[in-house]
Structures are given as C-alpha cells and as structure tokens.
Amino acid sequence: MNAPAVPRDARLDLLCQHLLGATPVPAAVARPLTLARRLFPGRTLSVQTETSAGGTQAALAGPGGHIVGTLRVDGPTLSGPDQALLAELAQALMDSVTRDVLTAQLDQALQFTASMAEIHALTADAATPEETAAAAAAILHRRMRVDWSGLLRLQGGELQVLTDHAAARDTHLGAVLRGRLTLEPAFTAPWLTRAHIFQDDYTQVSGAVPSLLTAGVRSAAWLALGDPDGQGPFVLLLTRQDEPAVWTEQERQLLIAAARSVDIALERAATMQHLERQARTDALTGLGNRRALDEQLHALDGQAFTLGVIDLNGMKRVNDERGHASGDDLLRTFARELQAGPTLAFRLGGDEYALIDQGGPGEDDGPGRLRALTERAVAATQARGFPVTAALGTACVPADTRSPTHALRIADTRMYQHKHADDR
C-alpha cells in the first residue's frame, strides 16, 4: 500500500523544522538570532526543535500552521512588552526560515532558477517593503515574456503606479498609467485576499480598465503581493500588448511562486523595520530612547545643533502619594508636551529627557528655544494636576564643543548644576 500523500504545506513545515535544527546554524536562522540577542542583552537565546522546560518561549509556526520549534530566552520570566517582542522575533525568524525553504523548492524548477535566485537575494538587502517589491518586479520583467510591467498599490479603490518597466516600443503605456486608476470594487476584491488573476484576453474582461485597453493591453497578469505595512496591498501587473496571448502553466507557476517569495520578503522587511523602530523607541512615552539619541548624535556629527537634558522634579512625590500608575501618566503627559515643532525629544530613562534643536535659517538661540519648550511643557503638565518642575541643561555644537558625545556630558553637568541651584 502506498503511503498517503503529505499535504504540501505540511512538507514545508518539516523542511522548516530540519533547517531550524541544522548544524552549522544556517544564515536564515543566524541573522534573526543576531538581532534578537541585540534586543535582549545579557540573556541567552536559543532555537529548540523539541519540547523543553524553563525560560520564556515563543512558538515557531511553519507555513502550514504546525509548531516546528520554539525561540527560548533563559532566565527570569520576561515582562509583557518583552514577551510581545519575543513573539515578533519568532515570527521574523520563521519568515526568514520559510523564505529559504521556499527558495530551495523553487530552485528545483531549473527553467526558473535565475529569476528566483535574484528574488531571493533581495531579502538579504536592508530595503523597505516598497524597494523590495520594486526590485522583484524588475527581475520578473527581465525574465518574463512581457511588454510592460509595473508595481502598483491599491489604496481607497484606486491603483497608483509606483514603478514600471517597458519594452522600447511600449514606453507610452507607463505614461498612461502614472496617474491613479479608479477600479470597480468587484475587480479589486480578489487582491484583498491575495488572489492572483491571469487574463489571456483582457479585452473580454468585465470591468477592464479603459485606459489599459486604450494603451493596447491585450493580456494581463495581476499578482497580489500583500499589505505588509497596512498602507494598502501591493499589486504586480504584467501585460502583453497588441494581441491576446495565453499565460502558460509554467509561467503561471513561476509568477505565483515568485509572488509568494516576494510576499515573505515584504513581510520580513516590514517586520524588521518595525522591530528596529521598537528598539529605538521608549515603550512608555513613545519618544526615542537612549539608543535613538546616540544614533541621532552620531548622524549630527559635523553639524550645528543645541542639545538639552531635562530632569523632572516631583516624580517621587507623585509615585508616593498617587501610585506608580499616576507616575507613568506624568511621564507620558510631559513627553507629549515636548513633541512640539521641529525639536527632537527623547526619554533617557526614569524622569530624564533629552532635546535636540537644529534651529533654522537665521536662528541662533537654541538654548532659548529649548528653555521655552521646557517651560511650556512644565506649565501644561502642571495644568493637568501634576506638581512638577524641571531642571534643564544645554550645550551648543560647535560653540561649546565640536563633539556631540561631549555635548551630552556638558548638558548633563549643567542640568545637575541647575537642579542643585533650585534645591538651595
């Protein structure tokens, strides 16, 4: 008796599990783990393909929905926000592993090896979701028998062309399409469920876009690429001009496989962007954190700016008399008031904040602007019932120092001088 066939996604799950347990650790596992270890310094992270006790764990689910392992952090149980971050890292890890497994499967189709290898290479780039999709569209245009192709985005019932490629004789189609195309809801509905549409004779399609017909489109393939950042789904459109032409089974398989691989790349790019933003954001206030400040100071090396360091007075009293939840409300309230105009605001930890003012043409009173902003933030926070004051220290680059790092030390010292003067 023949063994029952294993569903395709179940096979993919098994391949993912094998890749997770491979020795030496493959790059698809090592890259996300490197990021995870940066986000949890001092903790031991590991990938387990068998059940184990202890630590905090996040499940690793394969594309077919089966649990194929866990991402584990040893030591004390993580807080709620850190557990959520661990779950997102687990998803990023599985996105990376699934991408490698899918690529290996696609490479078995020798006639499409070159195309898929190039698309796979995109996922290693530090690109945005839109850049990743645009690069994949360019690869498919070179490899496929098409006259025009474009990367589009569906937003509010309209398609906007983000980038396009055309054969020399069909450059006019790009000009026709570079505006927004209004489509019938029934025509765009399949993309919201990531369906792919192949039309051998576009002239016979109900709801065909008139401007496409006018531009000479006779065959079309619409590939839904998902909505990784919530701004509307990407759609890849490939067309053949002048005469209807059948999309062969091999071509359909290539495009569907490519769309799935690009989908994973898009999700991975969006997830990595989100995780990087989280790593630079203070979870309580939404301001940039100390890491974000350090990176901003590095980026400002050689430029003129004013740096301010603020310490709130009154935080302990609020915590003691009203509880730590009120203390958190105080920190959030003050942070919101700092987010005014072009000034950049950061929370350094506890009740300390930092400000960066780059001024503008003809403006040279950075310390004065930071004092005014701090005073307004204190007044607004007091008006909401919090009995606080603030000490501010500032340093100007290059007037006080040419080093952004040294400017932080100067501003911090001046803040404490201000604080001690107020205490007297």
Summary of the structure (lengths in Angstrom):
residues: 424
radius of gyration: 27.4
end to end distance: 91.3
largest distance: 91.3
contacts: 1323
relative contact order: 0.08
helix: 49%
strand: 21%
